[in-house]
Amino acid sequence: MASEDSQLNSALDLFRRLPPAQLETNLSFVTELAPHLTDDLLQTVDCPLKIRKCAETGKDYLVCDYNRDGDSYRSPHSNKYDPPLEDGILPPEDLRDLEKKANDIFQSYCEQYYEGGISSVYMWEVMDGGFACAVLFKKDGSGLRGVEKGVWDSIHVVEVQPQDSKTALYKLTTTIILSMATQDGQLDLSGSVQKQEDQTCSFDNAYNSHIVNMGNMIQKMENYLRNQLQGVYFDKAREITRTLRNTQSSGERKAQILLQNELANALSNRKR
């Protein structure tokens, strides 16, 4: 029987090849077949982001594993769990202040960079005096420019570890999940890409410099992965479509020439 690590690697390889739009359904199937992998898969596999409405403020926010405690999710707007959770994990006061500032800044980034959409930022403490941060973006382009369904999810997880009083190591892991289908049903593209990057940056005593450093890394990463997706998915799809069209045109031309020859032979035989 295969080892647990081998089974986990096989499952992760499978999810990399399956459409992201069906990821949750497939994840449910796999965890039913291999329940001992459930925790590892939930921590490793990024699912398309879901939207909830804050019960206190009425504002939308994004939910994922990073703001979940049991069956409840913490709103970045009210800092409360829904459904209510008395002993839910909350960030300390200074980190919560930074979280609120980051939510305001990254929502402005989302509106300018994505021309709309929803963003949410969540922070929590890690060992050795550092902290971690999840920056989430979701843009729904359904109904625009002939697109029946078009969803872009960005999941950025940054771990910040101070090296000394003036520098910190930022470890960024980014996952982009893309799903798009045209209104005529002739094209359906979906996929995901992930990349990691480490960078040492300077910071001052004000926590705001952490937001600037993380923002610069996230913007560069998104630009890079956007170009990667453009080349891998859209350019490749265009190349395949062009090849299919050329193949079809070539076949039609051969059939036309064959028909012309048959007609010419038939006419020639009639003249005789």
N, C-alpha and C positions, 0 to 999 in steps of 0.2 A: 504494500500500500504506500502511496506517495506520502512524503513528509508534509507537515503543515506549511512549512516555508515554500515547498514546491507547489502545493495547492494554491497558496496565496499568490505566488508569482504567476501561475497559470490564469487565475481569476483576474488579476490586474491586466495581464496581456489581453485577455478577452474583452475587458471593458474598453481598452484603448481602440479596439476594432469595431465596437458597436456604436450605433447612432446615439449621441447625447440626449436627443429628445425622448428616447426610450430607456434611458439609463436607470431611472428609479424602478421601473417595472422589472428590468433585467436584474437589478441589484436585489430586489425582493425574491426573485426566482433563485438566484445563487445562494442567498443566505438561508433559504429554505432547504436547499440541497446540502449546504455545508454550514450549519449554524455556528460551528466553532470558529469560523472566519468572520463572523458578523462585526465584532468590535474593530478588528484590523481594517476591514473594508470600509466601514463608516468613517474611520479616521483618515483613510487614504484616498478614497474615491470622491472627487468633487462632483456634486450634483448641480443641475441648473438651479439658480437662485429663485426662491419664492418670495412673494410680496405679502406683507401683513399690514394692518392698520393699527396704529397705537391707540389703545383704548382710552388713554387720558388726553392726548393731544389731537387725535384724529389724523395724524400724519402717517404716510406710508413708510415702511422700513423693510429691509431685506433680512431674511432669516437663513441661517446655516448652522453648521455644527459649532461655530465659534461664539454664538450667543444663545446656545441651547443648554438648558439644565433639566434633565429628565424629559418631560413632555412639554415644558414651558420655554418660551423665548423672551429674551430681554430686549426691550425697546431702547434704542439709543437716544430717543427723545425724552422719555420719562424716567429711564433707568429702572423700570419695573418689569416684572415678568408677567406674561400672559400665556396660560391661565396663572393667576396669582400664586406665588411661591414664597413662603415665609423665610426659608433659609437658603434662598438662591444665592449663588456666588456673584458678588458685585466688586467692581474695581475700587481700590482705595481712592480717597478724595482727590489727591493730586493727579492721579491717572484719569479719574473721571473728568476733571477739569480739562485735561489735555484731549480726552476723547470728545468732549463737546466742541472744542475749538476745531478739532480735525474734521468732525462731521460738517461743520459750517463751511470749512475751506474746501473739502473734497466735493461737497454738493455744488459749489460754485464751479469747480473744475469740471464736474460732470455736465453741467449746463452748457459750458463753453466748448468742451471737447466733444461731447456726444450730441450737442444741441437738444438737451433734455435728458430724461432718464431719472433713475433713482440711485442714490448711493447710501451706504451705511458704513460706519466705522466702529469697531469694537476693540477694546484694549484689556489686557490682563497681565498680571505679574508672572514672571518666570524666575528661576533660580539665579543666584549670583548677582542680585541687584538690578537685573534688567527687566524688560517688559516686552510683550509681543502685541502685535496689532494686525487686525484683519480689515482691509479696505475693499469694499464690494461695490461694483457698478453693474447696473442692469439697464439695457436700452432695448425697448421694443419698437421695431420699425415695421410692424405688420401694417399692411394697407398702403405703404408708401412706394411709389415708383414701380408699380406692378408686382410688388412683393405681397403674397398672401400672408405669409408668416415669416417674420425675421426677428430673431432674438440674439442679443450679444450679452454674455455674462463674463465679467472680469472678477477674479478672486485673487487678491494680493495678500499674502501673509508675510509680515516682516517681524523678525526677531532682532531686538536691539540689545546688545551687550556692551556696556561701557568698558573700554580698555584702560582708561585713566580718567583724570578729571576733565580732559578736553577732547578726547576722541572716543568713538564708539564703533563697533562692528555691526553693520546692518546686513542681515541675511534675508534676502527676498526670494520668495517662491510664488510664481504667478501662473495661474491657470486661466486660459481663455476658452470658453465654450460657445460655439457658434451654431445656429440652426436657421436655415433659410429655405423657403419654398415659394415658387412663382405662382401667380394666380391661375395661369393656364395649366398648372400641374405637370409641366414638362421638365421642370428642374427642381431638385430637392438636394440641398447641400447641408451637411452637418458634420461636425468634428470638434476636436479639442486639441489644444497644444499647451505644453507646460515647460517652463524654463526657470532655472535658479541662478541667482547672482549674489555675490558677497561684495561689500564695499566698506572701507573704513573712512569715516567722515569726521570732521571736527564739529563740536557743538559747544554752546555756551551754557551757562547755568539755567537759562530760560528754556523750558521744555519746547517752546515754539520752534527752535532750530531743528528738533527732531522731525517735526512735521515737514519742514522745508526739505530736509535730507531725504525723507521717505518719499515726498512728492516728486522730487527730481528723479529718483530711481524708478518710481512707478511710471512716470511719463515716458522715460526712455524705454522702459520695458514694453509698454503698450505700443509705442511707435514701432519697435522692432518686431513684435509679434504680429502686429497688424500687417506689416510688409511681408512677413513670412506666410501668413494666411492668404494674402493677395497672390503670392507666387505659387503656393502649394495647392490651394483650392480653386481659386477663380481662374488663374492663368492655365492651370492644368485642365480644368473643366472646359475652358474655351478651346484648348488644343484638341481635346477628345471630340468635342462637338464639331469642330472644323474637319477633323479626320473622318468622322461619320458622314458628314455632308459630302465630302469629296468622294468617299467610297460609294455612297448612294448615287451621286451624279455619274460616277464612272460606270456603275452597273446599269443605270438608265441609258447611258450612251451606247453601251454594248448591246442592250436589248433593242434599241432603236436601229442600230446598224444591222443587226440580225434580221429585224422585220423588213428593212429596206431591201436587203439581199433576197429574202424570200419573195417579196412582191416583184422584184426585178426578174427573178427566175420564173415566177408564175406568168408574168407578162410575156417573157421571152418564149415560153412554151406555147402560149396561146397564139402568138404570131406564126409559129411553125405549123 
